[in-house]
Amino acid sequence: MKRAAIAALFFILNLINWKIMGTTKTYSNGEVKVIWKPELCEHAGICVKMLPQVYNPKERPWIKAENASSEELKNQISKCPSGALSYSEEK
């Protein structure tokens, strides 16, 4: 009984950690890595409207960072209202 309770607690703690940490997907154009956190996305569509050549929800992968310059990506990402999109510079 004690082992079952510990296993259940471990499972719950892992589930909470997964929800807090969430899923992160990355896409690169070689200079900038686009970071997308799907659980934060509000589906405002600003990304698709600003850079349709990069963001296409009907395709997989839906983000093709190589289709825009680093400056275009940074500018668009700065306008993401939910914070689901962010970026990091690649070395």
DRENDO-1510 file (C-alpha; in Angstrom, 1 decimal, always signed):
<recs>
REC; n; res; u; v; w
REC; 1; MET; +0.0; +0.0; +0.0 .
REC; 2; LYS; +2.8; +2.4; +0.9 .
REC; 3; ARG; +4.5; +1.8; -2.5 .
REC; 4; ALA; +1.3; +2.4; -4.4 .
REC; 5; ALA; +0.9; +5.8; -2.6 .
REC; 6; ILE; +4.4; +6.8; -3.3 .
REC; 7; ALA; +4.1; +5.8; -7.0 .
REC; 8; ALA; +0.8; +7.8; -7.3 .
REC; 9; LEU; +2.5; +10.8; -5.7 .
REC; 10; PHE; +5.4; +10.5; -8.0 .
REC; 11; PHE; +3.1; +10.4; -11.0 .
REC; 12; ILE; +1.2; +13.4; -9.9 .
REC; 13; LEU; +4.4; +15.4; -9.2 .
REC; 14; ASN; +5.6; +14.5; -12.8 .
REC; 15; LEU; +2.3; +15.6; -14.2 .
REC; 16; ILE; +2.4; +19.0; -12.4 .
REC; 17; ASN; +6.0; +19.5; -13.6 .
REC; 18; TRP; +5.0; +18.7; -17.2 .
REC; 19; LYS; +2.1; +21.3; -17.0 .
REC; 20; ILE; +4.4; +23.9; -15.5 .
REC; 21; MET; +7.3; +23.3; -17.9 .
REC; 22; GLY; +5.1; +22.6; -20.9 .
REC; 23; THR; +6.1; +21.7; -24.4 .
REC; 24; THR; +8.5; +23.8; -26.3 .
REC; 25; LYS; +9.2; +23.5; -30.1 .
REC; 26; THR; +12.1; +25.2; -31.8 .
REC; 27; TYR; +12.6; +26.1; -35.5 .
REC; 28; SER; +15.8; +27.8; -36.9 .
REC; 29; ASN; +16.8; +29.9; -39.8 .
REC; 30; GLY; +20.5; +29.4; -39.0 .
REC; 31; GLU; +20.8; +32.7; -37.1 .
REC; 32; VAL; +17.7; +32.9; -35.0 .
REC; 33; LYS; +15.9; +30.0; -33.2 .
REC; 34; VAL; +12.2; +30.5; -33.0 .
REC; 35; ILE; +10.8; +29.1; -29.8 .
REC; 36; TRP; +7.1; +28.2; -29.7 .
REC; 37; LYS; +5.2; +27.2; -26.5 .
REC; 38; PRO; +1.9; +25.8; -27.8 .
REC; 39; GLU; +0.1; +25.8; -24.4 .
REC; 40; LEU; +0.6; +29.6; -24.2 .
REC; 41; CYS; -0.7; +30.3; -27.7 .
REC; 42; GLU; -4.0; +32.3; -27.9 .
REC; 43; HIS; -4.3; +31.8; -31.7 .
REC; 44; ALA; -4.6; +35.5; -32.3 .
REC; 45; GLY; -3.1; +34.9; -35.8 .
REC; 46; ILE; -0.7; +37.8; -35.8 .
REC; 47; CYS; +2.2; +35.6; -36.7 .
REC; 48; VAL; +0.3; +34.2; -39.7 .
REC; 49; LYS; -0.8; +37.6; -40.9 .
REC; 50; MET; +2.6; +39.2; -40.6 .
REC; 51; LEU; +4.7; +36.4; -42.0 .
REC; 52; PRO; +2.5; +33.9; -43.9 .
REC; 53; GLN; +5.6; +32.5; -45.7 .
REC; 54; VAL; +6.9; +31.4; -42.2 .
REC; 55; TYR; +3.7; +30.5; -40.3 .
REC; 56; ASN; +1.2; +28.1; -41.9 .
REC; 57; PRO; -0.9; +26.1; -39.4 .
REC; 58; LYS; -2.0; +23.7; -42.2 .
REC; 59; GLU; +1.6; +22.5; -42.9 .
REC; 60; ARG; +4.0; +20.4; -40.9 .
REC; 61; PRO; +6.2; +21.8; -39.7 .
REC; 62; TRP; +4.0; +24.8; -39.4 .
REC; 63; ILE; +6.9; +27.2; -38.7 .
REC; 64; LYS; +9.5; +27.5; -41.5 .
REC; 65; ALA; +11.9; +30.0; -40.0 .
REC; 66; GLU; +14.2; +29.8; -43.0 .
REC; 67; ASN; +11.6; +31.7; -45.1 .
REC; 68; ALA; +12.3; +35.1; -43.4 .
REC; 69; SER; +15.2; +37.2; -42.3 .
REC; 70; SER; +16.3; +37.2; -38.7 .
REC; 71; GLU; +15.1; +40.8; -38.4 .
REC; 72; GLU; +11.7; +40.0; -39.8 .
REC; 73; LEU; +11.4; +37.1; -37.3 .
REC; 74; LYS; +12.4; +39.2; -34.3 .
REC; 75; ASN; +10.0; +42.0; -35.3 .
REC; 76; GLN; +7.1; +39.6; -35.7 .
REC; 77; ILE; +7.9; +37.6; -32.5 .
REC; 78; SER; +7.9; +40.9; -30.5 .
REC; 79; LYS; +4.3; +41.4; -31.4 .
REC; 80; CYS; +3.0; +38.0; -30.2 .
REC; 81; PRO; +0.4; +38.9; -27.6 .
REC; 82; SER; +0.5; +35.7; -25.6 .
REC; 83; GLY; +4.3; +35.2; -25.4 .
REC; 84; ALA; +4.0; +31.8; -27.0 .
REC; 85; LEU; +6.6; +32.9; -29.5 .
REC; 86; SER; +10.1; +33.9; -28.4 .
REC; 87; TYR; +13.6; +33.6; -29.9 .
REC; 88; SER; +17.2; +33.2; -29.1 .
REC; 89; GLU; +20.3; +34.1; -31.2 .
REC; 90; GLU; +22.2; +31.1; -32.5 .
REC; 91; LYS; +26.0; +31.2; -32.3 .
</recs>
